[in-house]
Amino acid sequence: MNVESSMCASSGHEMLWDRLDWPRHQRHVRRLQARIVKATQEGRWNKVKALQWLLTHSFSGKALAVKRVTENKGKRTPGVDQIIWRTPKAKLKAIETLKRRGYRPQPLRRVYIPKANGKQRPLGIPTMKDRAMQALYLLGLEPIAETTAAPNSYGFRPKRSTADAIQQCFIVLARRNAAEWILEGDIKGCFDHISHDWMLRHVRMDKRILQKWLKSGYVDNRTLYPTDEGTPQGGIISPTLANLTLDGLEALLHQRLPKWRIVDGKRTRTKFNVVRYADDFIVTGFSKEVLETKVRPIVEQFLQERGLVLSPEKTCITHIETGFDFLGQNIRAYDGKMLIKPSKKNVKAFLEKVRGLIRANKSASQLNLIGLLNPVIRGWATYHQQVAASQVFGRADFEIWRRLWQWARRRHHGKSLGWIRKRYFHCPGKTAWTFAAPTNGRTKDGKTVWLRLALARHFRFRRHVKIRAEANPFDGRWSEYFSARERRKEFLAPRSWVWE
């Protein structure tokens, strides 16, 4: 008896969660997604609808949806019903509950998280069942979103990252005779104000299910509020819905704006380029006046049709020599040469986080402190590794060393500085003043294994290879391309910080 039939057997015997044939279910879903991609490329929308129905009603799709919501970071965060699927029995039972007939989503649980500007960002937390239903229907919607996506959109898309967006900025702004003016666009409350009517007319998925999600309401301080606009931040499907809403801006600008202009009797390109990451985007142009009088009105009209507006505080037009911040990086031309560096705001936030960890662990052991700091330092340095960050890395390492030196001196008021240095700072190889601690591990030769602090300057510059604009992870013709990118990623994995 196979897995599906045994699940429905009347004997009532429970199947273990880990006995499910996950590779087979993944292959089944991938085959359906590849067929959806092909039908989308051919414009056969009735075929797309039929394939989506097959996927959302399949055992494989339901099992993978439950697996996703029970293994991601929010697996311990309940909705308004306070239910969490922790046991294999609960997960298996959840698969059977994912049915379209009679489905009615519960209201979202409203929570708030602080933003960098001091304001509060509202999040809507669906119940586990609603999250699983969103993950299930996302399996059928994401192949369409990837096939029709804008070529230079990089946010909340599989196999794409901020590094791709930054590299695209370098490509369009660093070449000879590149655009010198940039429109920095930011959409005000993007997720909270997207028009429901627009999404119901244009998003190619089950309209009845989508409408139920959009109109489910939210509970804040034990009070139920309706939702007349927007898609909640916190929902699994919300980023894809936002991308589908904003896709089309790049094509519209290229359609309405001329590609060429006449300068001194010669024909030159107008240099209009768009780079978007989620609701943050830039548009390059050859003059400030054109961006202000032609580009911005087109952008505002495009957003107005979707119930959105530009944020007046964050939207501005900047010259490349003044520079601008985008995705934690500062992009600026120095004497005609463009450089991308970590932004001052990003560096400040990183150092504040490190200082906070050190302050909060004044009495912790050196080994535990290193264990807390290394993931933070590695993550930050890896993020900025593809830009000109060597000087910033050096300053950051010095500031971290200074704080650790204060941390060590505070612990031993009666000891000399030389004793403190020998106690906490060591010299592996040719590197002096390395903050390291012995672990309980031993090598085969009986030597002590040490754990040392990660240093940002050890992350050498490594230019990121931008993903090809037309690459689609759901299209089987690109499987070898993505496999090659994964192999390169594994080859360039960060070094170990264990010292023998």
C-alpha positions as a printed NumPy array, in Angstrom:
array([[  0.   ,   0.   ,   0.   ],
       [  1.447,   3.398,  -0.949],
       [  1.682,   6.46 ,   1.276],
       [ -1.498,   8.159,   0.059],
       [ -3.745,   5.12 ,   0.411],
       [ -2.345,   4.231,   3.826],
       [ -3.145,   7.751,   5.001],
       [ -6.797,   7.191,   4.127],
       [ -7.01 ,   3.615,   5.362],
       [ -9.884,   2.943,   7.733],
       [ -7.659,   0.957,  10.091],
       [ -6.572,   4.266,  11.607],
       [ -2.884,   3.391,  11.803],
       [ -0.823,   6.596,  11.959],
       [  2.032,   6.95 ,   9.519],
       [  5.253,   8.464,  10.713],
       [  5.925,  11.91 ,   9.269],
       [  9.491,  11.077,   8.319],
       [  8.359,   8.068,   6.266],
       [  6.857,  10.263,   3.585],
       [  8.758,  10.033,   0.307],
       [  9.7  ,  13.719,   0.114],
       [ 11.904,  13.49 ,  -3.025],
       [  9.042,  11.867,  -4.926],
       [  6.548,  14.503,  -3.796],
       [  8.973,  17.273,  -4.738],
       [  9.464,  15.777,  -8.198],
       [  5.701,  15.562,  -8.716],
       [  5.212,  19.219,  -7.753],
       [  8.152,  20.356,  -9.899],
       [  6.714,  18.574, -12.935],
       [  3.391,  20.362, -12.514],
       [  5.152,  23.698, -11.992],
       [  7.205,  23.186, -15.154],
       [  3.985,  22.514, -17.082],
       [  2.494,  25.713, -15.635],
       [  5.538,  27.643, -16.86 ],
       [  5.186,  26.224, -20.368],
       [  1.453,  26.959, -20.512],
       [  2.09 ,  30.513, -19.255],
       [  4.727,  31.123, -21.935],
       [  2.264,  29.938, -24.57 ],
       [ -0.556,  32.064, -23.167],
       [ -2.811,  29.037, -22.525],
       [ -4.479,  30.367, -19.415],
       [ -7.207,  27.717, -19.269],
       [ -4.451,  25.108, -19.184],
       [ -2.697,  27.065, -16.428],
       [ -5.897,  27.105, -14.389],
       [ -6.367,  23.348, -14.806],
       [ -2.767,  22.62 , -13.766],
       [ -3.115,  24.853, -10.718],
       [ -6.209,  22.902,  -9.704],
       [ -4.299,  19.622, -10.018],
       [ -1.432,  20.961,  -7.934],
       [ -3.532,  22.459,  -5.152],
       [ -5.609,  19.263,  -4.853],
       [ -2.662,  16.854,  -4.906],
       [ -1.362,  15.069,  -1.823],
       [  2.201,  16.069,  -2.758],
       [  1.363,  19.774,  -2.836],
       [ -0.484,  19.625,   0.485],
       [  2.313,  17.673,   2.165],
       [  4.988,  20.122,   0.998],
       [  2.854,  23.062,   2.122],
       [  2.522,  21.636,   5.639],
       [  6.244,  20.805,   5.67 ],
       [  7.112,  24.394,   4.787],
       [  5.025,  26.071,   7.498],
       [  6.154,  23.602,  10.174],
       [  9.87 ,  23.965,   9.437],
       [ 10.362,  27.681,   8.747],
       [ 11.261,  30.39 ,  11.257],
       [  7.644,  31.088,  12.149],
       [  6.772,  27.511,  13.015],
       [  6.368,  28.384,  16.714],
       [  4.318,  31.538,  16.116],
       [  0.578,  30.861,  16.448],
       [ -2.327,  32.773,  14.948],
       [ -5.512,  33.864,  16.664],
       [ -6.416,  30.235,  17.446],
       [ -3.117,  29.69 ,  19.323],
       [ -2.628,  26.349,  17.532],
       [  0.814,  25.06 ,  16.476],
       [  1.486,  21.845,  14.57 ],
       [  4.38 ,  20.316,  16.499],
       [  3.919,  16.545,  16.421],
       [  4.034,  14.256,  13.364],
       [  0.452,  13.253,  14.118],
       [ -0.71 ,  16.879,  13.976],
       [  1.169,  17.46 ,  10.716],
       [ -0.312,  14.382,   9.082],
       [ -3.79 ,  15.367,  10.197],
       [ -3.211,  18.892,   8.867],
       [ -2.642,  17.543,   5.354],
       [ -6.196,  16.188,   5.309],
       [ -7.661,  19.557,   6.37 ],
       [ -6.291,  21.494,   3.36 ],
       [ -9.47 ,  21.456,   1.279],
       [-10.99 ,  24.168,  -0.872],
       [-14.596,  23.191,  -0.178],
       [-15.828,  24.831,   2.998],
       [-12.535,  26.654,   3.596],
       [-12.873,  29.887,   5.557],
       [ -9.748,  31.691,   6.776],
       [ -9.636,  33.112,  10.278],
       [ -8.674,  36.741,  11.018],
       [ -5.018,  37.666,  11.264],
       [ -3.296,  38.282,  14.573],
       [ -1.872,  41.813,  14.481],
       [  1.58 ,  42.329,  15.974],
       [  3.986,  45.243,  15.697],
       [  7.745,  45.303,  15.215],
       [  9.935,  48.424,  15.505],
       [ 11.284,  50.091,  12.364],
       [ 14.62 ,  51.872,  11.984],
       [ 12.907,  55.296,  12.046],
       [ 11.259,  54.584,  15.396],
       [  7.821,  53.787,  13.981],
       [  5.996,  50.469,  14.266],
       [  5.577,  48.056,  11.356],
       [  2.286,  46.1  ,  11.517],
       [  2.414,  42.381,  10.769],
       [ -0.533,  40.085,  10.221],
       [  0.025,  36.539,  11.471],
       [ -2.311,  33.943,   9.905],
       [ -3.193,  30.692,  11.623],
       [ -1.184,  27.575,  10.795],
       [ -3.942,  26.249,   8.545],
       [ -4.214,  29.545,   6.656],
       [ -0.425,  29.648,   6.273],
       [ -0.452,  26.126,   4.872],
       [ -3.239,  27.019,   2.428],
       [ -1.241,  30.056,   1.287],
       [  1.867,  27.911,   0.843],
       [ -0.193,  25.399,  -1.155],
       [ -1.642,  27.963,  -3.574],
       [  1.74 ,  29.69 ,  -3.793],
       [  3.108,  26.49 ,  -5.343],
       [  0.784,  27.12 ,  -8.278],
       [  1.152,  30.909,  -8.424],
       [  4.925,  31.301,  -8.14 ],
       [  5.731,  29.677, -11.527],
       [  3.467,  32.265, -13.183],
       [  5.026,  35.105, -11.205],
       [  8.533,  34.024, -12.219],
       [  7.6  ,  33.631, -15.891],
       [  5.987,  37.073, -16.138],
       [  8.303,  38.914, -13.702],
       [ 10.159,  42.097, -14.593],
       [ 13.745,  41.316, -15.68 ],
       [ 15.294,  43.62 , -13.074],
       [ 13.131,  42.775, -10.07 ],
       [ 15.06 ,  40.919,  -7.358],
       [ 13.12 ,  41.061,  -4.1  ],
       [ 11.3  ,  38.026,  -2.654],
       [ 12.057,  35.859,  -5.668],
       [ 13.655,  32.391,  -5.583],
       [ 17.339,  32.231,  -6.537],
       [ 17.635,  36.049,  -6.482],
       [ 19.098,  38.297,  -3.803],
       [ 20.143,  41.82 ,  -2.908],
       [ 23.574,  41.034,  -4.371],
       [ 21.969,  40.689,  -7.818],
       [ 20.237,  44.061,  -7.428],
       [ 23.459,  45.787,  -6.334],
       [ 25.392,  44.233,  -9.208],
       [ 22.762,  45.484, -11.648],
       [ 23.197,  48.978, -10.2  ],
       [ 26.924,  48.677, -10.845],
       [ 26.307,  47.537, -14.432],
       [ 24.04 ,  50.463, -15.347],
       [ 25.905,  53.197, -13.444],
       [ 29.61 ,  52.31 , -13.723],
       [ 29.994,  52.   , -17.485],
       [ 31.268,  54.794, -19.674],
       [ 28.69 ,  57.522, -20.409],
       [ 26.288,  56.   , -17.888],
       [ 23.337,  57.904, -16.456],
       [ 24.224,  60.497, -13.827],
       [ 20.825,  61.089, -12.242],
       [ 18.84 ,  58.624, -10.149],
       [ 15.229,  58.69 ,  -9.024],
       [ 15.097,  56.913,  -5.66 ],
       [ 11.593,  55.539,  -5.278],
       [  9.932,  54.225,  -2.145],
       [  6.279,  53.222,  -1.976],
       [  4.362,  54.385,   1.069],
       [  2.903,  51.428,   2.962],
       [  3.08 ,  49.158,  -0.073],
       [  1.741,  45.987,   1.525],
       [ -0.977,  47.849,   3.445],
       [ -2.546,  49.753,   0.544],
       [ -2.554,  47.529,  -2.555],
       [ -5.98 ,  47.636,  -4.185],
       [ -8.009,  44.467,  -3.63 ],
       [ -9.979,  45.058,  -6.824],
       [ -6.792,  45.271,  -8.862],
       [ -5.422,  42.024,  -7.429],
       [ -8.703,  40.184,  -7.955],
       [ -8.754,  41.287, -11.594],
       [ -5.117,  40.578, -12.462],
       [ -3.658,  37.876, -10.174],
       [ -4.033,  34.508, -11.907],
       [ -5.11 ,  32.199,  -9.113],
       [ -8.338,  30.96 ,  -7.536],
       [-10.294,  34.229,  -7.125],
       [-12.574,  32.887,  -4.406],
       [ -9.653,  31.787,  -2.229],
       [ -7.777,  35.041,  -2.848],
       [-10.807,  37.141,  -1.934],
       [-11.26 ,  35.219,   1.308],
       [ -7.658,  35.926,   2.295],
       [ -7.869,  39.611,   1.426],
       [-11.139,  40.138,   3.311],
       [-10.356,  37.996,   6.38 ],
       [ -9.751,  41.   ,   8.692],
       [ -7.389,  41.183,  11.652],
       [ -7.581,  41.128,  15.439],
       [ -5.773,  43.863,  17.358],
       [ -6.125,  44.104,  21.138],
       [ -9.083,  41.679,  21.071],
       [-10.959,  43.802,  18.528],
       [-11.834,  42.6  ,  15.024],
       [-11.104,  45.054,  12.195],
       [-12.01 ,  44.644,   8.51 ],
       [ -9.392,  44.699,   5.735],
       [-10.519,  46.788,   2.778],
       [ -7.112,  47.136,   1.131],
       [ -3.628,  45.674,   1.179],
       [ -2.132,  42.251,   1.632],
       [ -0.76 ,  41.569,   5.147],
       [  2.94 ,  41.522,   5.866],
       [  3.506,  38.185,   7.517],
       [  1.585,  36.061,   5.041],
       [  3.555,  33.55 ,   2.975],
       [  1.919,  34.572,  -0.288],
       [  2.012,  38.35 ,   0.339],
       [  5.494,  39.053,  -1.154],
       [  4.526,  37.305,  -4.388],
       [  1.256,  39.25 ,  -4.571],
       [  3.21 ,  42.497,  -4.075],
       [  5.659,  41.554,  -6.844],
       [  2.807,  40.743,  -9.223],
       [  1.308,  44.14 ,  -8.427],
       [  4.52 ,  46.064,  -9.131],
       [  5.602,  44.061, -12.185],
       [  4.977,  46.073, -15.307],
       [  6.539,  49.354, -14.197],
       [  9.788,  48.673, -16.027],
       [  7.992,  47.668, -19.237],
       [  5.716,  50.726, -19.035],
       [  8.649,  53.125, -18.703],
       [ 10.427,  51.546, -21.659],
       [  7.217,  51.735, -23.672],
       [  6.415,  55.39 , -22.982],
       [  9.918,  56.851, -22.836],
       [ 12.129,  57.219, -25.925],
       [ 15.188,  55.   , -26.226],
       [ 17.208,  57.577, -28.142],
       [ 17.756,  61.331, -28.096],
       [ 19.652,  63.787, -30.288],
       [ 22.627,  65.59 , -28.696],
       [ 24.781,  67.885, -30.862],
       [ 23.406,  66.227, -33.95 ],
       [ 24.262,  62.731, -32.733],
       [ 21.872,  60.026, -31.575],
       [ 22.579,  58.752, -28.037],
       [ 20.713,  56.482, -25.635],
       [ 18.425,  58.021, -23.021],
       [ 19.875,  55.704, -20.332],
       [ 16.596,  54.861, -18.594],
       [ 17.082,  51.792, -16.393],
       [ 15.029,  50.337, -13.555],
       [ 16.296,  48.248, -10.634],
       [ 13.702,  47.099,  -8.096],
       [ 13.916,  45.14 ,  -4.875],
       [ 10.431,  44.606,  -3.383],
       [  8.96 ,  48.109,  -2.95 ],
       [ 12.315,  49.948,  -3.184],
       [ 13.458,  50.899,  -6.679],
       [ 15.635,  53.279,  -8.624],
       [ 15.222,  54.734, -12.11 ],
       [ 18.269,  56.152, -13.864],
       [ 18.123,  59.018, -16.377],
       [ 20.298,  61.504, -18.239],
       [ 18.888,  64.625, -16.529],
       [ 17.073,  65.688, -13.381],
       [ 14.373,  67.509, -15.347],
       [ 13.412,  64.416, -17.358],
       [ 13.172,  62.265, -14.229],
       [ 11.035,  64.906, -12.524],
       [  8.723,  65.869, -15.389],
       [  8.401,  62.632, -17.389],
       [  9.469,  59.591, -15.357],
       [  7.927,  60.448, -11.997],
       [  4.42 ,  61.16 , -13.403],
       [  4.426,  57.786, -15.179],
       [  5.462,  56.04 , -11.962],
       [  2.792,  57.851,  -9.942],
       [  0.066,  56.984, -12.472],
       [  1.175,  53.342, -12.498],
       [  0.995,  53.162,  -8.711],
       [ -2.296,  55.048,  -8.476],
       [ -4.029,  52.381, -10.563],
       [ -2.96 ,  49.874,  -7.889],
       [ -3.972,  52.013,  -4.919],
       [ -0.387,  53.043,  -4.102],
       [  1.536,  56.321,  -3.799],
       [  5.185,  57.298,  -3.529],
       [  6.528,  58.202,  -0.115],
       [  7.338,  61.95 ,  -0.226],
       [  9.954,  61.617,   2.536],
       [ 11.974,  58.848,   0.88 ],
       [ 11.479,  59.602,  -2.836],
       [ 14.07 ,  61.976,  -4.275],
       [ 16.291,  62.623,  -7.286],
       [ 20.046,  62.386,  -6.68 ],
       [ 23.2  ,  62.943,  -8.717],
       [ 25.636,  60.045,  -8.826],
       [ 28.443,  62.216,  -7.394],
       [ 26.287,  62.908,  -4.33 ],
       [ 25.53 ,  59.22 ,  -4.   ],
       [ 22.578,  57.353,  -2.56 ],
       [ 21.899,  54.418,  -0.241],
       [ 20.248,  51.295,  -1.622],
       [ 19.833,  47.976,   0.188],
       [ 22.441,  48.786,   2.817],
       [ 25.047,  49.975,   0.292],
       [ 26.178,  53.465,  -0.673],
       [ 26.507,  53.962,  -4.427],
       [ 28.535,  57.012,  -5.431],
       [ 30.952,  58.278,  -8.073],
       [ 34.325,  59.586,  -6.854],
       [ 36.042,  61.744,  -9.504],
       [ 34.19 ,  59.897, -12.232],
       [ 34.796,  56.405, -10.813],
       [ 31.802,  54.732,  -9.237],
       [ 32.318,  52.781,  -6.023],
       [ 29.859,  50.823,  -3.935],
       [ 30.563,  50.723,  -0.204],
       [ 28.609,  49.723,   2.909],
       [ 26.387,  52.624,   3.909],
       [ 27.143,  54.521,   7.103],
       [ 23.691,  53.692,   8.445],
       [ 24.261,  49.986,   7.862],
       [ 27.698,  50.007,   9.501],
       [ 26.343,  51.906,  12.503],
       [ 23.503,  49.416,  12.956],
       [ 25.941,  46.487,  12.735],
       [ 28.348,  47.931,  15.31 ],
       [ 25.463,  48.776,  17.644],
       [ 24.321,  45.168,  17.46 ],
       [ 27.825,  43.894,  18.249],
       [ 28.221,  46.333,  21.149],
       [ 24.848,  45.256,  22.491],
       [ 25.871,  41.591,  22.438],
       [ 29.113,  42.367,  24.262],
       [ 27.336,  44.512,  26.876],
       [ 24.689,  41.85 ,  27.444],
       [ 27.316,  39.136,  28.024],
       [ 29.716,  40.747,  30.472],
       [ 29.886,  37.606,  32.594],
       [ 29.682,  35.034,  29.773],
       [ 32.609,  32.787,  28.962],
       [ 34.892,  33.78 ,  26.12 ],
       [ 33.856,  30.69 ,  24.138],
       [ 30.155,  31.537,  24.412],
       [ 30.748,  35.159,  23.481],
       [ 32.631,  34.145,  20.34 ],
       [ 29.8  ,  31.766,  19.495],
       [ 27.346,  34.68 ,  19.68 ],
       [ 29.469,  37.166,  17.734],
       [ 30.708,  34.982,  14.882],
       [ 27.343,  34.48 ,  13.098],
       [ 26.672,  38.231,  13.242],
       [ 30.111,  39.188,  11.909],
       [ 30.1  ,  36.473,   9.244],
       [ 26.635,  37.415,   8.011],
       [ 27.433,  41.124,   7.79 ],
       [ 30.823,  40.633,   6.119],
       [ 29.459,  38.112,   3.629],
       [ 26.669,  40.531,   2.689],
       [ 29.182,  43.301,   1.868],
       [ 31.872,  41.035,   0.441],
       [ 31.004,  41.847,  -3.188],
       [ 31.535,  45.629,  -2.797],
       [ 34.514,  47.869,  -1.984],
       [ 34.44 ,  47.276,   1.767],
       [ 38.055,  46.612,   2.786],
       [ 38.52 ,  49.941,   4.599],
       [ 35.136,  49.632,   6.311],
       [ 35.977,  46.061,   7.347],
       [ 39.241,  47.245,   8.884],
       [ 37.528,  49.973,  10.908],
       [ 34.807,  47.567,  12.032],
       [ 37.387,  44.995,  13.173],
       [ 39.228,  47.665,  15.17 ],
       [ 36.021,  48.832,  16.854],
       [ 35.099,  45.252,  17.77 ],
       [ 38.628,  44.621,  19.097],
       [ 38.433,  47.798,  21.196],
       [ 35.141,  46.694,  22.74 ],
       [ 36.476,  43.19 ,  23.44 ],
       [ 39.595,  44.649,  25.056],
       [ 37.37 ,  46.697,  27.369],
       [ 35.305,  43.558,  28.054],
       [ 38.451,  41.6  ,  29.003],
       [ 39.938,  44.361,  31.188],
       [ 36.667,  44.779,  33.085],
       [ 36.775,  41.118,  34.115],
       [ 40.261,  41.328,  35.7  ],
       [ 40.874,  44.639,  37.474],
       [ 43.867,  43.356,  39.397],
       [ 45.737,  41.791,  36.48 ],
       [ 48.354,  43.39 ,  34.263],
       [ 47.642,  44.221,  30.631],
       [ 50.147,  41.59 ,  29.531],
       [ 48.381,  38.893,  31.542],
       [ 45.013,  39.867,  30.047],
       [ 46.43 ,  39.741,  26.548],
       [ 47.855,  36.248,  27.042],
       [ 44.599,  35.094,  28.602],
       [ 42.231,  36.229,  25.826],
       [ 44.307,  37.09 ,  22.723],
       [ 46.491,  34.59 ,  20.924],
       [ 48.659,  34.28 ,  17.814],
       [ 47.578,  31.574,  15.353],
       [ 50.18 ,  31.539,  12.616],
       [ 51.215,  35.064,  11.65 ],
       [ 48.096,  36.744,  13.045],
       [ 48.566,  38.577,  16.34 ],
       [ 45.945,  39.689,  18.813],
       [ 43.375,  37.051,  17.834],
       [ 40.44 ,  36.768,  20.214],
       [ 40.246,  32.976,  20.636],
       [ 39.253,  30.386,  23.23 ],
       [ 39.991,  26.652,  23.598],
       [ 37.116,  24.229,  23.024],
       [ 36.579,  20.779,  24.49 ],
       [ 37.546,  19.176,  21.19 ],
       [ 40.847,  17.485,  20.408],
       [ 42.586,  16.674,  17.139],
       [ 43.83 ,  13.193,  16.268],
       [ 47.265,  14.276,  17.506],
       [ 45.823,  15.321,  20.862],
       [ 46.129,  19.054,  20.21 ],
       [ 43.582,  21.525,  21.553],
       [ 40.993,  22.874,  19.115],
       [ 40.46 ,  26.634,  19.391],
       [ 37.535,  28.795,  18.294],
       [ 38.563,  32.246,  17.153],
       [ 36.609,  35.394,  16.477],
       [ 35.672,  35.994,  12.837],
       [ 37.376,  39.033,  11.346],
       [ 35.588,  41.018,   8.643],
       [ 38.864,  41.82 ,   6.851],
       [ 39.4  ,  38.109,   6.188],
       [ 36.405,  38.215,   3.824],
       [ 38.21 ,  39.255,   0.662],
       [ 36.477,  41.09 ,  -2.172],
       [ 34.584,  38.662,  -4.377],
       [ 32.517,  40.075,  -7.221],
       [ 29.047,  38.624,  -7.418],
       [ 27.971,  37.091, -10.721],
       [ 24.509,  38.488, -11.4  ],
       [ 21.783,  36.056, -12.294],
       [ 20.595,  36.162, -15.882],
       [ 17.415,  38.18 , -16.203],
       [ 15.484,  35.48 , -18.064],
       [ 16.537,  32.596, -15.784],
       [ 13.498,  30.787, -14.358],
       [ 14.006,  28.206, -11.557],
       [ 10.693,  26.517, -12.444],
       [ 11.665,  25.982, -16.082],
       [ 13.53 ,  22.699, -16.61 ],
       [ 15.656,  24.241, -19.363],
       [ 17.475,  26.294, -16.706],
       [ 18.188,  23.434, -14.303],
       [ 21.84 ,  23.058, -15.316],
       [ 22.386,  26.813, -15.061],
       [ 21.108,  26.91 , -11.475],
       [ 23.054,  23.767, -10.585],
       [ 26.246,  25.469, -11.762],
       [ 25.455,  28.53 ,  -9.634],
       [ 24.894,  26.319,  -6.58 ],
       [ 28.222,  24.545,  -7.14 ],
       [ 30.001,  27.874,  -7.353],
       [ 28.26 ,  29.03 ,  -4.16 ],
       [ 29.419,  25.92 ,  -2.302],
       [ 32.967,  26.377,  -3.61 ],
       [ 33.044,  29.957,  -2.311],
       [ 31.568,  29.068,   1.102],
       [ 33.036,  30.97 ,   4.113],
       [ 36.116,  29.582,   5.811],
       [ 36.024,  27.799,   9.137],
       [ 36.946,  29.724,  12.257],
       [ 38.243,  26.672,  14.104],
       [ 41.968,  26.776,  14.792],
       [ 43.963,  23.701,  15.65 ]])
